[in-house]
């Protein structure tokens, strides 16, 4: 994912969260977990919150 802006990706993912299906939520979660390793520590707290929301949405969709 060269050239990806982690903050921009999180903003876009958060905006799509309520409309996303399970497949898209899983993809966003995978992407965010990958980005987490290289993201600025200041953004990791925001990423943690978004990943929690993604996991909750995935549970809701699969539940």
N, CA, C and O atoms as CSV, one atom per row, in Angstrom:
chain,resi,resn,atom,element,x,y,z
A,1,UNK,N,N,0.821,-1.183,0.000
A,1,UNK,CA,C,0.000,0.000,0.000
A,1,UNK,C,C,0.873,1.258,0.000
A,1,UNK,O,O,0.693,2.133,0.847
A,2,UNK,N,N,1.803,1.354,-0.930
A,2,UNK,CA,C,2.674,2.515,-0.978
A,2,UNK,C,C,1.878,3.784,-1.249
A,2,UNK,O,O,0.925,3.780,-2.028
A,3,UNK,N,N,2.281,4.859,-0.601
A,3,UNK,CA,C,1.635,6.134,-0.829
A,3,UNK,C,C,0.310,6.323,-0.114
A,3,UNK,O,O,-0.370,7.321,-0.351
A,4,UNK,N,N,-0.074,5.406,0.745
A,4,UNK,CA,C,-1.340,5.519,1.466
A,4,UNK,C,C,-1.178,6.476,2.635
A,4,UNK,O,O,-0.194,6.401,3.372
A,5,UNK,N,N,-2.127,7.365,2.806
A,5,UNK,CA,C,-2.167,8.297,3.928
A,5,UNK,C,C,-2.999,7.645,5.033
A,5,UNK,O,O,-4.219,7.553,4.894
A,6,UNK,N,N,-2.378,7.190,6.127
A,6,UNK,CA,C,-3.131,6.496,7.178
A,6,UNK,C,C,-4.289,7.318,7.741
A,6,UNK,O,O,-5.366,6.775,7.988
A,7,UNK,N,N,-4.082,8.614,7.946
A,7,UNK,CA,C,-5.153,9.454,8.478
A,7,UNK,C,C,-6.313,9.526,7.482
A,7,UNK,O,O,-7.479,9.411,7.861
A,8,UNK,N,N,-5.980,9.716,6.221
A,8,UNK,CA,C,-7.015,9.761,5.185
A,8,UNK,C,C,-7.751,8.440,5.072
A,8,UNK,O,O,-8.969,8.417,4.895
A,9,UNK,N,N,-7.016,7.337,5.174
A,9,UNK,CA,C,-7.652,6.019,5.100
A,9,UNK,C,C,-8.616,5.829,6.268
A,9,UNK,O,O,-9.727,5.333,6.087
A,10,UNK,N,N,-8.184,6.227,7.469
A,10,UNK,CA,C,-9.063,6.084,8.637
A,10,UNK,C,C,-10.305,6.957,8.486
A,10,UNK,O,O,-11.405,6.531,8.838
A,11,UNK,N,N,-10.141,8.163,7.971
A,11,UNK,CA,C,-11.283,9.064,7.759
A,11,UNK,C,C,-12.277,8.436,6.783
A,11,UNK,O,O,-13.484,8.442,7.025
A,12,UNK,N,N,-11.762,7.899,5.684
A,12,UNK,CA,C,-12.628,7.276,4.678
A,12,UNK,C,C,-13.317,6.022,5.233
A,12,UNK,O,O,-14.507,5.810,5.001
A,13,UNK,N,N,-12.571,5.204,5.958
A,13,UNK,CA,C,-13.129,3.980,6.539
A,13,UNK,C,C,-14.227,4.309,7.537
A,13,UNK,O,O,-15.275,3.662,7.551
A,14,UNK,N,N,-13.988,5.314,8.370
A,14,UNK,CA,C,-14.997,5.711,9.353
A,14,UNK,C,C,-16.263,6.209,8.656
A,14,UNK,O,O,-17.373,5.975,9.134
A,15,UNK,N,N,-16.092,6.892,7.530
A,15,UNK,CA,C,-17.242,7.389,6.776
A,15,UNK,C,C,-18.044,6.286,6.105
A,15,UNK,O,O,-19.246,6.440,5.888
A,16,UNK,N,N,-17.399,5.182,5.775
A,16,UNK,CA,C,-18.080,4.063,5.107
A,16,UNK,C,C,-18.578,3.003,6.082
A,16,UNK,O,O,-19.328,2.110,5.690
A,17,UNK,N,N,-18.180,3.088,7.312
A,17,UNK,CA,C,-18.422,2.038,8.294
A,17,UNK,C,C,-19.884,1.602,8.374
A,17,UNK,O,O,-20.167,0.404,8.355
A,18,UNK,N,N,-20.803,2.537,8.461
A,18,UNK,CA,C,-22.213,2.196,8.651
A,18,UNK,C,C,-22.864,1.605,7.404
A,18,UNK,O,O,-23.908,0.960,7.497
A,19,UNK,N,N,-22.259,1.818,6.243
A,19,UNK,CA,C,-22.828,1.307,4.983
A,19,UNK,C,C,-22.124,0.061,4.472
A,19,UNK,O,O,-22.581,-0.560,3.513
A,20,UNK,N,N,-21.021,-0.309,5.101
A,20,UNK,CA,C,-20.192,-1.404,4.598
A,20,UNK,C,C,-20.794,-2.770,4.916
A,20,UNK,O,O,-21.416,-2.968,5.960
A,21,UNK,N,N,-20.592,-3.703,3.989
A,21,UNK,CA,C,-20.989,-5.084,4.251
A,21,UNK,C,C,-19.828,-5.798,4.953
A,21,UNK,O,O,-18.755,-5.222,5.134
A,22,UNK,N,N,-20.052,-7.040,5.339
A,22,UNK,CA,C,-19.058,-7.784,6.118
A,22,UNK,C,C,-17.729,-7.909,5.379
A,22,UNK,O,O,-16.668,-7.793,5.993
A,23,UNK,N,N,-17.777,-8.142,4.084
A,23,UNK,CA,C,-16.553,-8.286,3.304
A,23,UNK,C,C,-15.741,-6.991,3.315
A,23,UNK,O,O,-14.522,-7.020,3.483
A,24,UNK,N,N,-16.409,-5.875,3.137
A,24,UNK,CA,C,-15.714,-4.587,3.136
A,24,UNK,C,C,-15.162,-4.255,4.521
A,24,UNK,O,O,-14.056,-3.728,4.643
A,25,UNK,N,N,-15.935,-4.564,5.564
A,25,UNK,CA,C,-15.464,-4.308,6.924
A,25,UNK,C,C,-14.213,-5.146,7.206
A,25,UNK,O,O,-13.249,-4.646,7.787
A,26,UNK,N,N,-14.227,-6.404,6.800
A,26,UNK,CA,C,-13.045,-7.259,6.990
A,26,UNK,C,C,-11.838,-6.701,6.254
A,26,UNK,O,O,-10.729,-6.711,6.790
A,27,UNK,N,N,-12.036,-6.217,5.039
A,27,UNK,CA,C,-10.946,-5.648,4.254
A,27,UNK,C,C,-10.403,-4.385,4.917
A,27,UNK,O,O,-9.191,-4.196,5.016
A,28,UNK,N,N,-11.315,-3.522,5.371
A,28,UNK,CA,C,-10.879,-2.298,6.036
A,28,UNK,C,C,-10.101,-2.622,7.309
A,28,UNK,O,O,-9.095,-1.977,7.604
A,29,UNK,N,N,-10.560,-3.608,8.055
A,29,UNK,CA,C,-9.874,-4.010,9.275
A,29,UNK,C,C,-8.488,-4.563,8.954
A,29,UNK,O,O,-7.515,-4.226,9.629
A,30,UNK,N,N,-8.395,-5.396,7.944
A,30,UNK,CA,C,-7.092,-5.929,7.523
A,30,UNK,C,C,-6.144,-4.807,7.099
A,30,UNK,O,O,-4.977,-4.787,7.490
A,31,UNK,N,N,-6.657,-3.879,6.300
A,31,UNK,CA,C,-5.837,-2.756,5.840
A,31,UNK,C,C,-5.356,-1.916,7.014
A,31,UNK,O,O,-4.189,-1.529,7.074
A,32,UNK,N,N,-6.249,-1.640,7.934
A,32,UNK,CA,C,-5.901,-0.803,9.077
A,32,UNK,C,C,-4.895,-1.500,9.986
A,32,UNK,O,O,-3.989,-0.854,10.511
A,33,UNK,N,N,-5.041,-2.796,10.176
A,33,UNK,CA,C,-4.068,-3.540,10.984
A,33,UNK,C,C,-2.690,-3.508,10.325
A,33,UNK,O,O,-1.676,-3.439,11.020
A,34,UNK,N,N,-2.643,-3.558,9.005
A,34,UNK,CA,C,-1.383,-3.460,8.280
A,34,UNK,C,C,-0.778,-2.061,8.461
A,34,UNK,O,O,0.407,-1.924,8.767
A,35,UNK,N,N,-1.598,-1.035,8.272
A,35,UNK,CA,C,-1.122,0.338,8.401
A,35,UNK,C,C,-0.677,0.664,9.818
A,35,UNK,O,O,0.219,1.484,10.018
A,36,UNK,N,N,-1.291,0.036,10.787
A,36,UNK,CA,C,-1.002,0.303,12.198
A,36,UNK,C,C,0.491,0.147,12.492
A,36,UNK,O,O,1.059,0.909,13.275
A,37,UNK,N,N,1.113,-0.835,11.867
A,37,UNK,CA,C,2.522,-1.126,12.118
A,37,UNK,C,C,3.450,0.007,11.678
A,37,UNK,O,O,4.535,0.167,12.237
A,38,UNK,N,N,3.042,0.778,10.699
A,38,UNK,CA,C,3.901,1.828,10.174
A,38,UNK,C,C,3.392,3.234,10.486
A,38,UNK,O,O,4.019,4.222,10.103
A,39,UNK,N,N,2.277,3.325,11.169
A,39,UNK,CA,C,1.687,4.638,11.402
A,39,UNK,C,C,2.336,5.350,12.577
A,39,UNK,O,O,2.880,4.720,13.485
A,40,UNK,N,N,2.269,6.651,12.541
A,40,UNK,CA,C,2.790,7.505,13.603
A,40,UNK,C,C,2.114,7.131,14.917
A,40,UNK,O,O,0.897,6.949,14.945
A,41,UNK,N,N,2.866,7.014,15.997
A,41,UNK,CA,C,2.271,6.645,17.281
A,41,UNK,C,C,1.120,7.560,17.716
A,41,UNK,O,O,0.227,7.134,18.448
A,42,UNK,N,N,1.146,8.804,17.267
A,42,UNK,CA,C,0.050,9.722,17.599
A,42,UNK,C,C,-1.269,9.290,16.967
A,42,UNK,O,O,-2.339,9.594,17.493
A,43,UNK,N,N,-1.198,8.592,15.857
A,43,UNK,CA,C,-2.414,8.128,15.176
A,43,UNK,C,C,-2.876,6.764,15.676
A,43,UNK,O,O,-4.016,6.373,15.427
A,44,UNK,N,N,-2.027,6.047,16.365
A,44,UNK,CA,C,-2.386,4.694,16.784
A,44,UNK,C,C,-3.573,4.674,17.736
A,44,UNK,O,O,-4.369,3.736,17.696
A,45,UNK,N,N,-3.713,5.675,18.583
A,45,UNK,CA,C,-4.882,5.735,19.460
A,45,UNK,C,C,-6.178,5.864,18.669
A,45,UNK,O,O,-7.178,5.220,18.986
A,46,UNK,N,N,-6.149,6.705,17.635
A,46,UNK,CA,C,-7.324,6.841,16.764
A,46,UNK,C,C,-7.598,5.533,16.032
A,46,UNK,O,O,-8.748,5.125,15.872
A,47,UNK,N,N,-6.535,4.890,15.594
A,47,UNK,CA,C,-6.677,3.615,14.880
A,47,UNK,C,C,-7.264,2.546,15.800
A,47,UNK,O,O,-8.097,1.747,15.372
A,48,UNK,N,N,-6.835,2.531,17.053
A,48,UNK,CA,C,-7.382,1.562,18.012
A,48,UNK,C,C,-8.892,1.711,18.124
A,48,UNK,O,O,-9.625,0.722,18.100
A,49,UNK,N,N,-9.351,2.945,18.244
A,49,UNK,CA,C,-10.791,3.192,18.349
A,49,UNK,C,C,-11.545,2.764,17.104
A,49,UNK,O,O,-12.623,2.177,17.195
A,50,UNK,N,N,-10.986,3.055,15.949
A,50,UNK,CA,C,-11.636,2.676,14.693
A,50,UNK,C,C,-11.646,1.162,14.526
A,50,UNK,O,O,-12.644,0.601,14.074
A,51,UNK,N,N,-10.551,0.492,14.883
A,51,UNK,CA,C,-10.525,-0.969,14.775
A,51,UNK,C,C,-11.560,-1.591,15.707
A,51,UNK,O,O,-12.176,-2.600,15.364
A,52,UNK,N,N,-11.754,-1.002,16.873
A,52,UNK,CA,C,-12.781,-1.500,17.795
A,52,UNK,C,C,-14.168,-1.354,17.167
A,52,UNK,O,O,-14.994,-2.262,17.250
A,53,UNK,N,N,-14.411,-0.209,16.544
A,53,UNK,CA,C,-15.699,0.012,15.872
A,53,UNK,C,C,-15.887,-0.944,14.697
A,53,UNK,O,O,-16.991,-1.440,14.472
A,54,UNK,N,N,-14.816,-1.203,13.949
A,54,UNK,CA,C,-14.902,-2.142,12.832
A,54,UNK,C,C,-15.216,-3.552,13.326
A,54,UNK,O,O,-16.036,-4.252,12.734
A,55,UNK,N,N,-14.568,-3.963,14.404
A,55,UNK,CA,C,-14.840,-5.304,14.956
A,55,UNK,C,C,-16.281,-5.409,15.459
A,55,UNK,O,O,-16.927,-6.443,15.284
A,56,UNK,N,N,-16.779,-4.356,16.076
A,56,UNK,CA,C,-18.166,-4.356,16.561
A,56,UNK,C,C,-19.135,-4.435,15.382
A,56,UNK,O,O,-20.125,-5.164,15.437
A,57,UNK,N,N,-18.851,-3.687,14.321
A,57,UNK,CA,C,-19.709,-3.715,13.126
A,57,UNK,C,C,-19.676,-5.097,12.475
A,57,UNK,O,O,-20.711,-5.610,12.048
A,58,UNK,N,N,-18.499,-5.694,12.401
A,58,UNK,CA,C,-18.377,-7.032,11.833
A,58,UNK,C,C,-19.160,-8.044,12.648
A,58,UNK,O,O,-19.828,-8.912,12.087
A,59,UNK,N,N,-19.085,-7.943,13.946
A,59,UNK,CA,C,-19.843,-8.836,14.828
A,59,UNK,C,C,-21.340,-8.658,14.613
A,59,UNK,O,O,-22.093,-9.631,14.583
A,60,UNK,N,N,-21.761,-7.417,14.465
A,60,UNK,CA,C,-23.168,-7.118,14.225
A,60,UNK,C,C,-23.638,-7.721,12.889
A,60,UNK,O,O,-24.727,-8.287,12.802
A,61,UNK,N,N,-22.811,-7.591,11.871
A,61,UNK,CA,C,-23.180,-8.105,10.550
A,61,UNK,C,C,-23.202,-9.620,10.495
A,61,UNK,O,O,-24.022,-10.205,9.788
A,62,UNK,N,N,-22.314,-10.257,11.228
A,62,UNK,CA,C,-22.217,-11.709,11.206
A,62,UNK,C,C,-23.085,-12.364,12.275
A,62,UNK,O,O,-23.352,-13.565,12.224
A,63,UNK,N,N,-23.528,-11.550,13.254
A,63,UNK,CA,C,-24.265,-12.074,14.398
A,63,UNK,C,C,-25.621,-12.504,14.081
A,63,UNK,O,O,-26.344,-12.965,14.963
